[in-house]
Amino acid sequence: MRPDRRLVRFLGLLAAGCLVVSFAVVPARAQEAPANPAELDTTAVAGEADAQPPATKARGLAKYNQFDLGFTTLRIGYGFLIDLATYSQDAEAKQQVKAESDVDLRDFRLLFKGKFKTQRPLSWTAGIMWDKGTEEWNFRQTGLMVGVPEISSEFFIGRTKEGYSQYKVMTGYDLWTVERSPFLDAFVPILGDGLKWMGSVDHHRLIWNAGYYFDALSEQQKFATFDHQFVGRLVYLPLYSEGSGDLLHVGIMGRWGKPDENVFQAKSKPESYLAPNFVDTGKFPTDNGKTYGVEAWYRKKSVLVGGEWGWQSFDAPTVGDPKFHGGNINVDWFITGETRGYNAASGFFKAVSPKRTVFEGGPGAVEASLNYSYIDLDGGTLQGGKFWRLGPALKWHLMDYLRIELAYGYGKLDRFGLEGVTQFFQARFLTAL
């Protein structure tokens, strides 16, 4: 197959844009070296994964985006992603769902965070994102977190990530896959409004979070697919070594929720934001749904391997009380030797910081991964389809806040009595601070 000309032109523009933007903002002197990523980060502040750059001071940029206002600190950040995707489909796949080449804005958001200068730990976060689909600005993670060290806990009130799955807790900008798994996107909202309790014991070897969320303030938001839900997650670190960087993370998670207006629709894209939904049950009546899953990740220096699997069931007798399942398995390797950091306050892997950035004369950080994902939406009388995808991704971290990504995927969809094959060719430009 001949490469799509738009893909070639777009990659050229990405490379040029990276050079222009980076030389404009990076000081000529060498940047500050990042912290040791093998050390467990026990930082717990409002906004969790979105709250801290990969390096302690974002490599010399602290004076540009961090301020002391007297009663509180202030950190200003942003995120900007552009995606490109093109596809090759066989005849059966085109009959099932047609995917067309596209280039579009994936995400644009502004982030504001800080810590109040109080005796008890008190931090705040406010995020606002441009939703291209609705052409509106919407609040993302926004609220207050209070620390209660007497019981090794923090409490967050406001809009935040529910806490199901480390893939959903960590910011999407730092994923080693191109997108989260189709199973997570089908059943687990990215945000919720409510109260979340986070804590840890045994020197952060045992980590938990539990929360209750409701849609009184978010009824019109796309993530508000449930009227209210309870979510919990428990993580244990049976192995971690700050000297070698070895770490083993295992966890279990669950959620119970009442679907919005007693109706639910399970659907998801094939790990391509610009593609249409490949699997879709359509709307069906149900008054509650239960999600539960397991996750495990092993980090050894520059290699990270693991995955997660989940199951979903609904009380929906008119459609046979359907049950679904899915997840992903992944191996990730930093060819240039970096180690991905880990936050032991909330149990998630962090962004990576290159040992030597491109603008220090180094190679940046080069990351290669291989991912397999699966989702089965055939359950009860519903035939939403089965889909799996296998493919590599290559990410070039020019510096802490500038990245180019390329990904290929080979996917098969079993739906409408057909088995169709789609090949995915994706690229992304990302800058975030």
C-alpha positions in Angstrom: 0.0 0.0 0.0 1.3 3.4 -0.9 1.7 5.8 2.1 -1.0 8.5 2.4 0.4 11.8 1.1 -1.3 13.7 3.9 0.5 11.5 6.4 3.9 12.3 4.9 3.2 16.1 4.7 1.8 16.1 8.2 4.9 14.4 9.7 7.1 16.9 8.0 5.1 19.8 9.5 5.3 18.1 12.9 9.0 17.9 12.8 9.3 21.6 11.7 6.9 22.7 14.3 8.7 20.9 17.1 12.0 22.6 16.1 10.4 26.1 16.0 8.5 25.8 19.2 11.3 24.2 21.2 14.1 26.6 20.2 11.7 29.4 21.1 11.1 28.3 24.7 14.2 26.3 25.8 17.1 28.2 27.3 20.4 27.9 25.6 22.1 26.6 28.7 21.8 22.9 29.7 18.6 22.1 31.4 18.3 20.9 35.0 18.6 17.1 35.3 15.5 15.2 36.2 15.0 13.5 39.6 15.8 9.8 40.0 12.7 8.1 38.5 13.4 4.9 40.5 12.5 6.7 43.7 8.8 6.4 44.7 7.0 9.7 44.4 4.7 10.1 47.4 3.3 13.4 46.3 -0.5 13.8 46.9 -2.0 17.0 45.5 -5.2 18.0 43.9 -5.4 16.9 40.3 -3.3 13.7 40.9 -1.5 12.7 37.6 -2.1 16.1 36.0 -0.5 17.9 38.8 3.3 17.5 38.4 5.7 17.6 35.4 8.0 14.5 34.9 10.9 16.4 36.4 10.7 18.3 39.7 11.2 21.7 38.1 10.3 20.9 34.5 14.0 21.3 33.6 14.5 24.9 34.2 11.0 26.1 33.3 9.7 26.6 36.8 10.3 30.4 36.7 8.1 30.7 33.6 5.0 28.9 34.9 5.2 28.6 38.7 4.5 31.5 41.0 4.2 32.4 44.7 1.0 34.5 45.3 1.5 34.7 49.1 -1.5 32.7 50.3 -1.1 30.0 47.6 1.3 28.8 45.0 0.3 28.8 41.4 1.3 26.5 38.5 0.0 27.2 35.0 0.1 24.4 32.5 -1.4 23.4 29.2 -1.9 20.4 26.9 -2.2 20.4 23.1 -2.5 17.3 20.9 -3.1 16.9 17.1 -3.9 13.5 15.7 -3.6 12.1 12.2 -5.0 8.7 11.1 -5.4 6.8 7.9 -6.8 3.3 7.4 -6.7 0.3 5.1 -9.8 -1.8 5.2 -10.8 -5.0 3.4 -14.2 -5.4 1.8 -15.9 -6.9 4.9 -14.6 -4.1 7.2 -16.0 -1.4 4.9 -19.4 -3.1 5.1 -19.2 -3.1 8.9 -18.0 0.4 9.5 -16.1 2.7 7.2 -13.1 4.6 8.6 -11.8 7.6 6.7 -8.5 9.4 6.9 -8.5 12.6 9.0 -6.3 15.2 10.8 -7.9 17.0 13.7 -7.4 18.5 17.1 -7.3 15.7 19.7 -7.2 17.8 22.9 -6.5 21.4 24.1 -6.7 22.3 27.8 -5.4 24.8 30.3 -4.4 23.8 33.8 -4.1 25.8 37.0 -2.9 24.3 40.3 -1.6 25.3 43.6 -1.1 24.7 47.4 -2.5 26.9 50.0 -0.1 28.0 52.8 -2.0 26.3 55.6 -0.8 24.1 58.4 -2.9 21.2 57.1 -2.1 20.2 53.5 -4.6 21.9 51.2 -4.2 22.0 47.5 -6.4 23.0 44.6 -6.8 22.4 40.9 -8.8 23.9 38.0 -8.8 22.5 34.5 -10.6 23.8 31.4 -10.7 22.0 28.1 -11.9 23.0 24.6 -14.4 20.4 23.4 -14.2 20.4 19.7 -17.3 18.2 19.3 -19.6 20.6 21.2 -17.4 23.7 20.5 -17.5 24.6 24.2 -15.1 25.1 27.1 -15.7 22.5 29.8 -14.2 22.1 33.3 -12.0 19.0 33.8 -10.3 18.1 37.1 -11.4 20.9 39.4 -11.6 20.9 43.2 -9.9 20.8 46.5 -7.8 18.2 48.3 -7.2 18.2 52.0 -4.5 16.0 53.6 -5.3 14.1 56.8 -1.9 12.6 57.7 -3.3 11.4 61.0 -4.9 8.5 59.1 -2.5 8.5 56.1 -5.2 9.9 53.8 -6.2 12.6 51.5 -9.8 13.7 50.6 -10.7 15.3 47.3 -14.0 17.1 46.6 -14.9 18.3 43.2 -14.5 16.9 39.7 -11.8 14.3 39.3 -10.9 10.9 37.9 -13.0 8.2 39.5 -10.1 6.0 40.4 -10.9 2.8 38.5 -7.7 1.5 36.7 -4.3 3.1 36.7 -4.8 3.7 33.0 -7.7 6.0 33.9 -5.9 7.5 36.9 -2.8 8.5 35.0 -3.1 11.4 32.6 -3.8 10.3 29.0 -0.8 12.4 27.9 1.6 10.0 29.5 0.2 6.7 28.3 2.5 4.2 26.6 -0.3 3.1 24.3 -1.9 5.6 21.8 -5.3 5.5 23.5 -6.8 3.7 26.5 -8.3 0.3 25.8 -11.7 0.0 24.1 -13.1 -1.8 27.2 -12.2 1.2 29.5 -13.7 3.7 27.1 -16.9 1.7 26.8 -17.7 1.4 30.5 -15.6 3.7 32.7 -16.2 7.5 32.5 -13.0 9.6 32.6 -14.3 11.9 35.3 -16.9 12.2 38.1 -18.2 14.8 40.4 -18.1 13.8 44.1 -15.9 12.9 47.0 -12.8 10.6 46.8 -10.8 9.2 49.6 -7.2 8.2 49.0 -4.7 6.6 51.4 -1.8 4.3 51.9 0.0 2.3 54.6 3.1 0.3 55.1 5.4 2.9 53.5 3.1 3.2 50.5 3.1 -0.5 49.7 -0.6 -0.7 50.1 -2.6 2.0 48.3 -6.3 2.6 48.0 -9.0 4.9 46.8 -12.7 4.9 47.2 -15.3 7.5 45.9 -18.9 8.4 45.4 -19.9 10.4 42.4 -23.1 11.9 41.1 -24.2 14.0 38.0 -26.1 16.9 39.6 -23.6 19.3 38.1 -22.5 17.3 35.0 -25.8 16.0 33.6 -24.9 17.5 30.1 -21.3 16.4 30.1 -20.3 13.5 27.8 -18.7 11.6 30.7 -22.0 11.6 32.7 -23.2 8.2 31.6 -24.3 7.3 35.2 -26.6 9.1 37.6 -24.4 8.1 40.5 -21.7 5.5 41.2 -19.4 4.0 43.8 -15.8 3.2 42.8 -13.0 1.5 44.6 -9.4 0.4 43.9 -6.8 -1.4 46.0 -3.1 -1.6 44.9 -0.2 -3.5 46.5 3.5 -3.2 45.7 5.0 -6.6 46.7 8.3 -5.5 45.2 10.1 -2.2 44.7 13.7 -1.2 44.7 14.8 2.4 44.5 18.3 1.2 43.7 17.6 -1.0 40.7 14.3 0.5 39.7 12.5 -2.9 39.9 8.8 -2.5 40.8 5.8 -4.9 40.8 2.3 -3.3 40.9 -0.8 -5.4 41.4 -4.3 -4.2 41.9 -8.0 -4.9 41.9 -10.8 -2.5 41.2 -14.6 -2.3 41.1 -17.5 0.1 40.5 -21.3 0.0 40.8 -23.4 2.6 39.1 -26.9 3.5 38.1 -27.0 4.4 34.4 -28.3 7.8 33.4 -32.1 7.7 33.1 -31.9 3.8 33.4 -30.5 3.5 29.9 -27.0 2.6 28.8 -25.1 2.3 25.5 -21.8 0.5 25.4 -19.6 1.7 22.5 -16.0 2.4 21.8 -13.5 3.4 19.2 -10.6 1.1 18.0 -7.9 3.0 19.8 -8.1 5.7 17.2 -9.7 9.0 18.3 -10.5 10.0 14.7 -12.2 6.7 13.8 -15.9 5.9 14.3 -17.2 3.5 16.9 -16.4 -0.1 15.9 -18.3 -1.9 18.6 -21.7 -0.6 19.8 -24.6 -2.4 21.7 -27.1 0.4 21.0 -29.2 1.7 23.9 -30.8 -0.8 26.3 -32.8 -0.4 29.6 -31.0 -1.2 32.8 -31.1 0.1 36.4 -27.6 -0.8 37.5 -24.3 -2.0 36.2 -21.2 -3.6 37.9 -17.6 -3.3 36.6 -14.7 -5.2 38.2 -11.1 -5.8 37.1 -7.5 -6.7 37.8 -4.3 -5.0 36.8 -0.6 -6.0 37.1 2.6 -4.2 36.0 6.2 -5.1 36.4 9.0 -2.5 35.9 12.6 -3.4 35.5 14.7 -0.4 34.7 13.7 0.7 31.2 11.2 -2.1 30.6 7.6 -2.1 31.7 5.3 -5.1 31.0 1.8 -5.9 32.2 -1.9 -5.1 31.5 -5.4 -5.3 32.9 -8.6 -7.1 32.3 -12.2 -6.2 33.2 -15.7 -7.6 33.3 -19.0 -5.7 33.0 -22.5 -7.0 33.9 -25.9 -5.2 33.8 -29.2 -6.0 35.5 -31.2 -5.8 32.3 -33.7 -8.6 32.0 -35.3 -7.4 28.8 -32.0 -8.0 27.0 -30.8 -11.1 28.9 -28.7 -9.5 31.6 -25.7 -9.1 29.4 -22.1 -9.6 30.5 -19.1 -8.2 28.7 -15.3 -8.3 29.1 -12.0 -7.0 27.7 -8.7 -5.4 28.4 -5.2 -5.1 27.1 -1.6 -6.5 27.5 1.4 -4.4 26.8 5.2 -4.3 26.8 7.0 -1.0 26.8 10.7 -0.3 26.4 12.8 2.9 26.5 15.5 2.2 24.0 17.5 5.1 25.3 17.5 3.7 28.9 15.0 5.9 30.8 12.9 4.6 33.7 9.3 5.6 34.0 8.5 7.1 37.4 5.8 5.9 39.8 3.5 7.8 42.1 2.9 5.7 45.2 0.4 8.1 46.7 -2.2 7.2 44.1 -0.7 4.1 42.4 0.1 5.2 38.8 3.0 5.5 36.4 4.2 9.0 35.5 5.5 10.8 32.5 9.1 10.2 31.4 11.9 12.7 31.4 14.7 12.2 28.8 18.2 11.7 30.2 19.5 14.2 27.6 17.0 16.1 25.5 17.4 16.7 21.8 18.2 20.4 22.5 21.1 19.4 24.8 22.6 17.4 22.0 21.1 14.1 23.1 18.7 11.7 21.5 15.8 12.5 23.7 13.9 9.5 25.0 12.9 6.9 22.4 10.0 4.6 23.6 8.8 1.5 21.8 5.8 -0.5 22.8 3.7 -3.4 21.6 0.0 -3.6 22.7 -2.8 -6.2 22.3 -6.3 -5.1 23.2 -9.7 -6.9 23.1 -13.3 -6.2 23.8 -16.4 -8.4 23.6 -19.7 -6.6 23.5 -21.8 -9.7 22.6 -23.9 -10.5 25.7 -27.4 -11.5 26.4 -29.4 -10.7 23.3 -27.1 -7.8 22.4 -24.7 -8.1 19.6 -22.3 -5.2 19.9 -19.4 -7.0 18.3 -16.0 -8.3 19.2 -12.8 -6.5 18.3 -9.1 -7.1 18.9 -6.1 -5.0 17.8 -2.4 -5.7 17.9 0.3 -3.3 17.0 3.5 -1.4 17.9 3.9 2.3 18.7 7.0 4.5 18.7 7.3 7.7 20.7 10.0 10.2 20.5 10.2 12.5 23.6 12.3 15.4 22.4 12.1 16.9 25.9 9.8 16.7 28.9 7.0 18.5 27.2 7.3 17.8 23.5 6.7 14.5 21.7 6.0 12.8 18.3 4.2 9.5 18.2 3.7 6.9 15.4 1.5 3.8 15.7 0.4 0.9 13.6 -2.4 -1.4 14.3 -3.9 -4.6 12.8 -7.4 -5.1 14.0 -10.2 -7.6 13.4 -13.9 -6.8 14.0 -16.5 -9.7 14.3 -19.9 -8.0 13.8 -23.0 -8.2 11.6 -22.1 -11.8 10.6 -18.8 -10.6 9.1 -15.1 -10.6 10.1 -13.4 -7.5 8.8 -9.8 -6.4 9.0 -8.6 -2.8 9.4 -5.1 -1.6 9.4 -4.4 1.6 11.3 -1.7 4.2 10.6 -1.6 6.9 13.2 0.6 9.9 14.1 0.4 12.5 16.9 2.1 15.7 17.9 1.9 16.5 21.6 3.1 19.3 23.7 2.2 19.7 27.4 3.5 21.5 30.5 
